[in-house]
Amino acid sequence: MISLQTYLIIGAILLVLGIYTVVSRRNAVGILMGVELILNSAGLNFVAVSRFVELSIDGQVFTIFIIVLAASEAAVALGIILSYFQTYASVYADRADSLRR
């Protein structure tokens, strides 16, 4: 049986990889993938703690909210990235100092 500590370690690894991806990538799509990793690590931790503490199903409910938040964040961010690409023909985040035309 897998222990709570194993799930928390996996969640911590996902969090560190997500933060590293956000900090190191210049491409806006890569940064978006790093944010998704961070949100997935939080969801994993919520579900793991909820499973092992057995108080209620709050962890699963919070994880569903995280999934909905991640989906809406991805839709809005991809819309902004596509708009920026149409305007400036680049998806590099370091060149996005002004989004006004």
A tleap script that builds the chain and sets N, CA, C and O, in Angstrom:
source leaprc.protein.ff14SB
mol = sequence {
  NMET ILE SER LEU GLN THR TYR LEU ILE ILE
  GLY ALA ILE LEU LEU VAL LEU GLY ILE TYR
  THR VAL VAL SER ARG ARG ASN ALA VAL GLY
  ILE LEU MET GLY VAL GLU LEU ILE LEU ASN
  SER ALA GLY LEU ASN PHE VAL ALA VAL SER
  ARG PHE VAL GLU LEU SER ILE ASP GLY GLN
  VAL PHE THR ILE PHE ILE ILE VAL LEU ALA
  ALA SER GLU ALA ALA VAL ALA LEU GLY ILE
  ILE LEU SER TYR PHE GLN THR TYR ALA SER
  VAL TYR ALA ASP ARG ALA ASP SER LEU ARG
  CARG
}
set mol.1.N position { 0.836 -1.181 0.000 }
set mol.1.CA position { 0.000 0.000 0.000 }
set mol.1.C position { 0.886 1.251 0.000 }
set mol.1.O position { 1.901 1.309 0.693 }
set mol.2.N position { 0.489 2.223 -0.772 }
set mol.2.CA position { 1.244 3.462 -0.879 }
set mol.2.C position { 0.842 4.382 0.272 }
set mol.2.O position { -0.344 4.538 0.566 }
set mol.3.N position { 1.830 4.986 0.914 }
set mol.3.CA position { 1.557 5.826 2.080 }
set mol.3.C position { 1.290 7.270 1.664 }
set mol.3.O position { 1.507 7.659 0.516 }
set mol.4.N position { 0.818 8.047 2.626 }
set mol.4.CA position { 0.557 9.470 2.394 }
set mol.4.C position { 1.845 10.206 2.059 }
set mol.4.O position { 1.852 11.120 1.235 }
set mol.5.N position { 2.927 9.804 2.699 }
set mol.5.CA position { 4.210 10.458 2.454 }
set mol.5.C position { 4.643 10.316 0.989 }
set mol.5.O position { 5.225 11.241 0.422 }
set mol.6.N position { 4.367 9.181 0.388 }
set mol.6.CA position { 4.723 8.976 -1.017 }
set mol.6.C position { 3.957 9.936 -1.916 }
set mol.6.O position { 4.530 10.539 -2.823 }
set mol.7.N position { 2.656 10.074 -1.660 }
set mol.7.CA position { 1.857 11.010 -2.453 }
set mol.7.C position { 2.339 12.450 -2.270 }
set mol.7.O position { 2.403 13.216 -3.232 }
set mol.8.N position { 2.674 12.808 -1.040 }
set mol.8.CA position { 3.140 14.177 -0.788 }
set mol.8.C position { 4.493 14.442 -1.441 }
set mol.8.O position { 4.754 15.555 -1.900 }
set mol.9.N position { 5.343 13.439 -1.485 }
set mol.9.CA position { 6.635 13.590 -2.165 }
set mol.9.C position { 6.429 13.764 -3.665 }
set mol.9.O position { 7.078 14.603 -4.290 }
set mol.10.N position { 5.535 12.980 -4.240 }
set mol.10.CA position { 5.235 13.123 -5.674 }
set mol.10.C position { 4.641 14.499 -5.951 }
set mol.10.O position { 4.985 15.135 -6.947 }
set mol.11.N position { 3.750 14.964 -5.075 }
set mol.11.CA position { 3.186 16.306 -5.220 }
set mol.11.C position { 4.246 17.384 -5.122 }
set mol.11.O position { 4.201 18.370 -5.857 }
set mol.12.N position { 5.213 17.202 -4.209 }
set mol.12.CA position { 6.298 18.169 -4.076 }
set mol.12.C position { 7.189 18.180 -5.307 }
set mol.12.O position { 7.648 19.238 -5.738 }
set mol.13.N position { 7.435 17.006 -5.872 }
set mol.13.CA position { 8.240 16.931 -7.098 }
set mol.13.C position { 7.521 17.645 -8.245 }
set mol.13.O position { 8.147 18.384 -9.005 }
set mol.14.N position { 6.216 17.426 -8.371 }
set mol.14.CA position { 5.447 18.126 -9.410 }
set mol.14.C position { 5.483 19.638 -9.193 }
set mol.14.O position { 5.592 20.404 -10.151 }
set mol.15.N position { 5.392 20.063 -7.934 }
set mol.15.CA position { 5.441 21.491 -7.635 }
set mol.15.C position { 6.779 22.089 -8.026 }
set mol.15.O position { 6.821 23.153 -8.644 }
set mol.16.N position { 7.868 21.430 -7.680 }
set mol.16.CA position { 9.198 21.934 -8.022 }
set mol.16.C position { 9.400 21.960 -9.529 }
set mol.16.O position { 9.958 22.920 -10.061 }
set mol.17.N position { 8.952 20.913 -10.227 }
set mol.17.CA position { 9.069 20.904 -11.690 }
set mol.17.C position { 8.235 22.014 -12.323 }
set mol.17.O position { 8.665 22.636 -13.294 }
set mol.18.N position { 7.046 22.266 -11.778 }
set mol.18.CA position { 6.203 23.340 -12.290 }
set mol.18.C position { 6.827 24.709 -12.075 }
set mol.18.O position { 6.816 25.546 -12.977 }
set mol.19.N position { 7.369 24.941 -10.894 }
set mol.19.CA position { 8.020 26.226 -10.613 }
set mol.19.C position { 9.250 26.401 -11.497 }
set mol.19.O position { 9.491 27.488 -12.023 }
set mol.20.N position { 10.022 25.339 -11.658 }
set mol.20.CA position { 11.192 25.416 -12.533 }
set mol.20.C position { 10.778 25.722 -13.971 }
set mol.20.O position { 11.433 26.512 -14.650 }
set mol.21.N position { 9.704 25.106 -14.433 }
set mol.21.CA position { 9.227 25.346 -15.797 }
set mol.21.C position { 8.772 26.789 -15.965 }
set mol.21.O position { 9.082 27.417 -16.978 }
set mol.22.N position { 8.045 27.323 -14.996 }
set mol.22.CA position { 7.576 28.707 -15.090 }
set mol.22.C position { 8.749 29.677 -15.104 }
set mol.22.O position { 8.739 30.655 -15.851 }
set mol.23.N position { 9.760 29.411 -14.280 }
set mol.23.CA position { 10.890 30.336 -14.167 }
set mol.23.C position { 11.827 30.236 -15.368 }
set mol.23.O position { 12.376 31.246 -15.809 }
set mol.24.N position { 12.012 29.032 -15.901 }
set mol.24.CA position { 13.045 28.850 -16.917 }
set mol.24.C position { 12.566 29.027 -18.354 }
set mol.24.O position { 13.390 29.282 -19.233 }
set mol.25.N position { 11.298 28.905 -18.622 }
set mol.25.CA position { 10.804 28.973 -20.001 }
set mol.25.C position { 10.590 30.413 -20.443 }
set mol.25.O position { 10.162 31.265 -19.665 }
set mol.26.N position { 10.898 30.663 -21.704 }
set mol.26.CA position { 10.595 31.954 -22.302 }
set mol.26.C position { 9.324 31.884 -23.127 }
set mol.26.O position { 8.675 32.904 -23.359 }
set mol.27.N position { 8.967 30.697 -23.568 }
set mol.27.CA position { 7.789 30.499 -24.388 }
set mol.27.C position { 6.546 30.541 -23.500 }
set mol.27.O position { 6.513 29.904 -22.447 }
set mol.28.N position { 5.532 31.283 -23.918 }
set mol.28.CA position { 4.329 31.447 -23.107 }
set mol.28.C position { 3.570 30.135 -22.938 }
set mol.28.O position { 2.951 29.914 -21.896 }
set mol.29.N position { 3.606 29.271 -23.930 }
set mol.29.CA position { 2.934 27.973 -23.817 }
set mol.29.C position { 3.658 27.101 -22.795 }
set mol.29.O position { 3.005 26.373 -22.047 }
set mol.30.N position { 4.963 27.154 -22.744 }
set mol.30.CA position { 5.735 26.418 -21.741 }
set mol.30.C position { 5.440 26.907 -20.335 }
set mol.30.O position { 5.336 26.107 -19.405 }
set mol.31.N position { 5.306 28.215 -20.175 }
set mol.31.CA position { 4.944 28.774 -18.873 }
set mol.31.C position { 3.566 28.288 -18.464 }
set mol.31.O position { 3.346 27.962 -17.297 }
set mol.32.N position { 2.643 28.235 -19.400 }
set mol.32.CA position { 1.299 27.747 -19.123 }
set mol.32.C position { 1.327 26.283 -18.680 }
set mol.32.O position { 0.571 25.897 -17.788 }
set mol.33.N position { 2.180 25.470 -19.287 }
set mol.33.CA position { 2.303 24.072 -18.867 }
set mol.33.C position { 2.871 23.967 -17.458 }
set mol.33.O position { 2.491 23.072 -16.704 }
set mol.34.N position { 3.776 24.869 -17.096 }
set mol.34.CA position { 4.306 24.882 -15.733 }
set mol.34.C position { 3.240 25.224 -14.708 }
set mol.34.O position { 3.208 24.644 -13.623 }
set mol.35.N position { 2.371 26.161 -15.044 }
set mol.35.CA position { 1.267 26.510 -14.144 }
set mol.35.C position { 0.328 25.323 -13.981 }
set mol.35.O position { -0.182 25.082 -12.886 }
set mol.36.N position { 0.098 24.590 -15.045 }
set mol.36.CA position { -0.749 23.395 -14.961 }
set mol.36.C position { -0.122 22.342 -14.046 }
set mol.36.O position { -0.833 21.682 -13.288 }
set mol.37.N position { 1.198 22.182 -14.108 }
set mol.37.CA position { 1.868 21.249 -13.202 }
set mol.37.C position { 1.689 21.657 -11.745 }
set mol.37.O position { 1.470 20.808 -10.881 }
set mol.38.N position { 1.782 22.949 -11.474 }
set mol.38.CA position { 1.600 23.445 -10.107 }
set mol.38.C position { 0.185 23.156 -9.622 }
set mol.38.O position { -0.004 22.705 -8.493 }
set mol.39.N position { -0.805 23.412 -10.463 }
set mol.39.CA position { -2.186 23.142 -10.072 }
set mol.39.C position { -2.438 21.644 -9.880 }
set mol.39.O position { -3.180 21.250 -8.980 }
set mol.40.N position { -1.826 20.814 -10.717 }
set mol.40.CA position { -1.983 19.364 -10.557 }
set mol.40.C position { -1.337 18.863 -9.270 }
set mol.40.O position { -1.853 17.941 -8.638 }
set mol.41.N position { -0.220 19.456 -8.878 }
set mol.41.CA position { 0.399 19.033 -7.618 }
set mol.41.C position { -0.491 19.388 -6.434 }
set mol.41.O position { -0.591 18.613 -5.483 }
set mol.42.N position { -1.134 20.540 -6.479 }
set mol.42.CA position { -2.058 20.908 -5.399 }
set mol.42.C position { -3.242 19.956 -5.360 }
set mol.42.O position { -3.661 19.543 -4.279 }
set mol.43.N position { -3.786 19.601 -6.508 }
set mol.43.CA position { -4.895 18.658 -6.559 }
set mol.43.C position { -4.520 17.283 -6.031 }
set mol.43.O position { -5.301 16.655 -5.316 }
set mol.44.N position { -3.329 16.814 -6.379 }
set mol.44.CA position { -2.853 15.527 -5.875 }
set mol.44.C position { -2.735 15.541 -4.363 }
set mol.44.O position { -3.118 14.576 -3.702 }
set mol.45.N position { -2.208 16.625 -3.809 }
set mol.45.CA position { -2.074 16.723 -2.360 }
set mol.45.C position { -3.434 16.764 -1.678 }
set mol.45.O position { -3.617 16.129 -0.639 }
set mol.46.N position { -4.385 17.490 -2.234 }
set mol.46.CA position { -5.732 17.536 -1.646 }
set mol.46.C position { -6.372 16.146 -1.607 }
set mol.46.O position { -6.931 15.744 -0.587 }
set mol.47.N position { -6.288 15.418 -2.719 }
set mol.47.CA position { -6.907 14.099 -2.780 }
set mol.47.C position { -6.193 13.121 -1.849 }
set mol.47.O position { -6.850 12.323 -1.181 }
set mol.48.N position { -4.870 13.167 -1.794 }
set mol.48.CA position { -4.121 12.246 -0.938 }
set mol.48.C position { -4.442 12.479 0.535 }
set mol.48.O position { -4.687 11.525 1.274 }
set mol.49.N position { -4.442 13.727 0.961 }
set mol.49.CA position { -4.740 14.016 2.365 }
set mol.49.C position { -6.180 13.645 2.677 }
set mol.49.O position { -6.460 13.111 3.750 }
set mol.50.N position { -7.090 13.918 1.764 }
set mol.50.CA position { -8.486 13.569 1.979 }
set mol.50.C position { -8.675 12.057 2.085 }
set mol.50.O position { -9.509 11.587 2.860 }
set mol.51.N position { -7.915 11.307 1.319 }
set mol.51.CA position { -8.046 9.843 1.352 }
set mol.51.C position { -7.511 9.258 2.650 }
set mol.51.O position { -8.121 8.354 3.222 }
set mol.52.N position { -6.380 9.766 3.117 }
set mol.52.CA position { -5.753 9.174 4.282 }
set mol.52.C position { -6.292 9.708 5.606 }
set mol.52.O position { -6.226 9.004 6.614 }
set mol.53.N position { -6.819 10.922 5.633 }
set mol.53.CA position { -7.367 11.466 6.866 }
set mol.53.C position { -8.782 10.967 7.087 }
set mol.53.O position { -9.201 10.791 8.231 }
set mol.54.N position { -9.521 10.737 6.022 }
set mol.54.CA position { -10.866 10.177 6.034 }
set mol.54.C position { -11.865 10.985 6.857 }
set mol.54.O position { -12.757 10.415 7.486 }
set mol.55.N position { -11.722 12.298 6.855 }
set mol.55.CA position { -12.702 13.132 7.543 }
set mol.55.C position { -13.908 13.400 6.664 }
set mol.55.O position { -15.047 13.298 7.120 }
set mol.56.N position { -13.670 13.736 5.430 }
set mol.56.CA position { -14.759 14.018 4.499 }
set mol.56.C position { -14.215 13.969 3.077 }
set mol.56.O position { -13.078 13.555 2.849 }
set mol.57.N position { -15.035 14.393 2.130 }
set mol.57.CA position { -14.609 14.383 0.727 }
set mol.57.C position { -14.190 15.775 0.277 }
set mol.57.O position { -14.259 16.090 -0.911 }
set mol.58.N position { -13.759 16.602 1.206 }
set mol.58.CA position { -13.371 17.966 0.852 }
set mol.58.C position { -12.223 18.005 -0.149 }
set mol.58.O position { -12.193 18.885 -1.009 }
set mol.59.N position { -11.289 17.084 -0.058 }
set mol.59.CA position { -10.158 17.060 -0.983 }
set mol.59.C position { -10.591 16.845 -2.412 }
set mol.59.O position { -10.067 17.486 -3.323 }
set mol.60.N position { -11.547 15.946 -2.626 }
set mol.60.CA position { -12.045 15.699 -3.976 }
set mol.60.C position { -12.809 16.907 -4.505 }
set mol.60.O position { -12.712 17.238 -5.686 }
set mol.61.N position { -13.560 17.560 -3.641 }
set mol.61.CA position { -14.318 18.748 -4.063 }
set mol.61.C position { -13.356 19.865 -4.453 }
set mol.61.O position { -13.545 20.510 -5.484 }
set mol.62.N position { -12.325 20.099 -3.636 }
set mol.62.CA position { -11.344 21.131 -3.977 }
set mol.62.C position { -10.609 20.789 -5.266 }
set mol.62.O position { -10.295 21.679 -6.056 }
set mol.63.N position { -10.336 19.514 -5.483 }
set mol.63.CA position { -9.647 19.105 -6.703 }
set mol.63.C position { -10.510 19.340 -7.931 }
set mol.63.O position { -9.995 19.726 -8.980 }
set mol.64.N position { -11.805 19.115 -7.821 }
set mol.64.CA position { -12.699 19.419 -8.946 }
set mol.64.C position { -12.679 20.913 -9.240 }
set mol.64.O position { -12.679 21.316 -10.403 }
set mol.65.N position { -12.663 21.742 -8.192 }
set mol.65.CA position { -12.555 23.180 -8.409 }
set mol.65.C position { -11.225 23.539 -9.074 }
set mol.65.O position { -11.180 24.418 -9.934 }
set mol.66.N position { -10.155 22.869 -8.682 }
set mol.66.CA position { -8.844 23.125 -9.293 }
set mol.66.C position { -8.871 22.742 -10.772 }
set mol.66.O position { -8.318 23.459 -11.606 }
set mol.67.N position { -9.504 21.625 -11.102 }
set mol.67.CA position { -9.583 21.202 -12.501 }
set mol.67.C position { -10.377 22.213 -13.322 }
set mol.67.O position { -9.987 22.556 -14.438 }
set mol.68.N position { -11.493 22.691 -12.766 }
set mol.68.CA position { -12.300 23.704 -13.466 }
set mol.68.C position { -11.496 24.993 -13.622 }
set mol.68.O position { -11.523 25.617 -14.683 }
set mol.69.N position { -10.778 25.395 -12.566 }
set mol.69.CA position { -9.944 26.596 -12.633 }
set mol.69.C position { -8.847 26.435 -13.674 }
set mol.69.O position { -8.572 27.368 -14.428 }
set mol.70.N position { -8.218 25.269 -13.729 }
set mol.70.CA position { -7.149 25.035 -14.697 }
set mol.70.C position { -7.675 25.064 -16.127 }
set mol.70.O position { -7.010 25.584 -17.023 }
set mol.71.N position { -8.863 24.509 -16.343 }
set mol.71.CA position { -9.436 24.518 -17.691 }
set mol.71.C position { -9.781 25.929 -18.134 }
set mol.71.O position { -9.505 26.310 -19.272 }
set mol.72.N position { -10.379 26.705 -17.244 }
set mol.72.CA position { -10.724 28.084 -17.617 }
set mol.72.C position { -9.477 28.935 -17.765 }
set mol.72.O position { -9.417 29.794 -18.644 }
set mol.73.N position { -8.482 28.713 -16.920 }
set mol.73.CA position { -7.225 29.453 -17.035 }
set mol.73.C position { -6.531 29.130 -18.348 }
set mol.73.O position { -5.980 30.021 -18.995 }
set mol.74.N position { -6.553 27.871 -18.742 }
set mol.74.CA position { -5.924 27.487 -20.002 }
set mol.74.C position { -6.649 28.107 -21.194 }
set mol.74.O position { -6.004 28.546 -22.146 }
set mol.75.N position { -7.972 28.148 -21.153 }
set mol.75.CA position { -8.729 28.742 -22.262 }
set mol.75.C position { -8.452 30.232 -22.385 }
set mol.75.O position { -8.228 30.732 -23.487 }
set mol.76.N position { -8.466 30.942 -21.274 }
set mol.76.CA position { -8.209 32.387 -21.309 }
set mol.76.C position { -6.762 32.671 -21.710 }
set mol.76.O position { -6.500 33.555 -22.526 }
set mol.77.N position { -5.825 31.917 -21.132 }
set mol.77.CA position { -4.413 32.153 -21.448 }
set mol.77.C position { -4.107 31.838 -22.912 }
set mol.77.O position { -3.359 32.575 -23.554 }
set mol.78.N position { -4.666 30.769 -23.444 }
set mol.78.CA position { -4.433 30.464 -24.854 }
set mol.78.C position { -5.056 31.520 -25.762 }
set mol.78.O position { -4.498 31.840 -26.812 }
set mol.79.N position { -6.201 32.061 -25.368 }
set mol.79.CA position { -6.790 33.163 -26.134 }
set mol.79.C position { -5.881 34.388 -26.144 }
set mol.79.O position { -5.697 35.021 -27.184 }
set mol.80.N position { -5.314 34.719 -24.987 }
set mol.80.CA position { -4.378 35.850 -24.907 }
set mol.80.C position { -3.129 35.566 -25.724 }
set mol.80.O position { -2.640 36.448 -26.429 }
set mol.81.N position { -2.604 34.346 -25.641 }
set mol.81.CA position { -1.405 33.986 -26.394 }
set mol.81.C position { -1.672 34.062 -27.896 }
set mol.81.O position { -0.834 34.572 -28.639 }
set mol.82.N position { -2.823 33.566 -28.359 }
set mol.82.CA position { -3.149 33.640 -29.789 }
set mol.82.C position { -3.309 35.082 -30.251 }
set mol.82.O position { -2.869 35.437 -31.345 }
set mol.83.N position { -3.936 35.914 -29.426 }
set mol.83.CA position { -4.071 37.326 -29.769 }
set mol.83.C position { -2.703 38.005 -29.841 }
set mol.83.O position { -2.441 38.799 -30.745 }
set mol.84.N position { -1.848 37.689 -28.894 }
set mol.84.CA position { -0.497 38.264 -28.899 }
set mol.84.C position { 0.286 37.778 -30.107 }
set mol.84.O position { 1.028 38.551 -30.713 }
set mol.85.N position { 0.131 36.501 -30.468 }
set mol.85.CA position { 0.842 35.964 -31.625 }
set mol.85.C position { 0.377 36.618 -32.921 }
set mol.85.O position { 1.194 36.898 -33.798 }
set mol.86.N position { -0.932 36.865 -33.053 }
set mol.86.CA position { -1.436 37.530 -34.253 }
set mol.86.C position { -0.905 38.953 -34.363 }
set mol.86.O position { -0.666 39.447 -35.465 }
set mol.87.N position { -0.722 39.606 -33.232 }
set mol.87.CA position { -0.259 40.993 -33.253 }
set mol.87.C position { 1.243 41.096 -33.459 }
set mol.87.O position { 1.700 41.883 -34.288 }
set mol.88.N position { 2.023 40.310 -32.711 }
set mol.88.CA position { 3.479 40.469 -32.704 }
set mol.88.C position { 4.245 39.330 -33.361 }
set mol.88.O position { 5.469 39.412 -33.458 }
set mol.89.N position { 3.579 38.263 -33.821 }
set mol.89.CA position { 4.208 37.112 -34.482 }
set mol.89.C position { 5.278 36.463 -33.607 }
set mol.89.O position { 6.309 36.016 -34.111 }
set mol.90.N position { 5.035 36.412 -32.299 }
set mol.90.CA position { 5.955 35.781 -31.365 }
set mol.90.C position { 5.171 35.325 -30.141 }
set mol.90.O position { 4.177 35.947 -29.765 }
set mol.91.N position { 5.621 34.236 -29.519 }
set mol.91.CA position { 4.989 33.775 -28.286 }
set mol.91.C position { 5.962 33.814 -27.115 }
set mol.91.O position { 5.727 33.176 -26.089 }
set mol.92.N position { 7.048 34.556 -27.263 }
set mol.92.CA position { 8.025 34.655 -26.186 }
set mol.92.C position { 7.541 35.645 -25.141 }
set mol.92.O position { 7.164 36.773 -25.459 }
set mol.93.N position { 7.556 35.209 -23.895 }
set mol.93.CA position { 7.002 36.017 -22.804 }
set mol.93.C position { 7.866 37.229 -22.490 }
set mol.93.O position { 7.346 38.234 -22.005 }
set mol.94.N position { 9.161 37.168 -22.750 }
set mol.94.CA position { 10.012 38.315 -22.428 }
set mol.94.C position { 9.805 39.483 -23.390 }
set mol.94.O position { 10.253 40.594 -23.105 }
set mol.95.N position { 9.150 39.263 -24.497 }
set mol.95.CA position { 8.851 40.344 -25.447 }
set mol.95.C position { 7.474 40.938 -25.223 }
set mol.95.O position { 7.081 41.866 -25.930 }
set mol.96.N position { 6.736 40.423 -24.255 }
set mol.96.CA position { 5.364 40.881 -24.005 }
set mol.96.C position { 5.343 41.986 -22.958 }
set mol.96.O position { 4.656 41.870 -21.944 }
set mol.97.N position { 6.081 43.043 -23.197 }
set mol.97.CA position { 6.097 44.141 -22.231 }
set mol.97.C position { 4.896 45.058 -22.360 }
set mol.97.O position { 4.558 45.782 -21.423 }
set mol.98.N position { 4.255 45.030 -23.512 }
set mol.98.CA position { 3.055 45.861 -23.706 }
set mol.98.C position { 2.053 45.082 -24.559 }
set mol.98.O position { 2.384 44.596 -25.641 }
set mol.99.N position { 0.826 44.972 -24.054 }
set mol.99.CA position { -0.188 44.265 -24.809 }
set mol.99.C position { -1.135 45.219 -25.532 }
set mol.99.O position { -2.086 44.785 -26.183 }
set mol.100.N position { -0.870 46.529 -25.412 }
set mol.100.CA position { -1.671 47.496 -26.155 }
set mol.100.C position { -1.106 47.665 -27.543 }
set mol.100.O position { 0.097 47.523 -27.760 }
set mol.101.N position { -1.984 47.970 -28.488 }
set mol.101.CA position { -1.532 48.182 -29.871 }
set mol.101.C position { -1.033 49.583 -30.069 }
set mol.101.O position { -0.614 49.939 -31.171 }
savepdb mol mol.pdb
quit
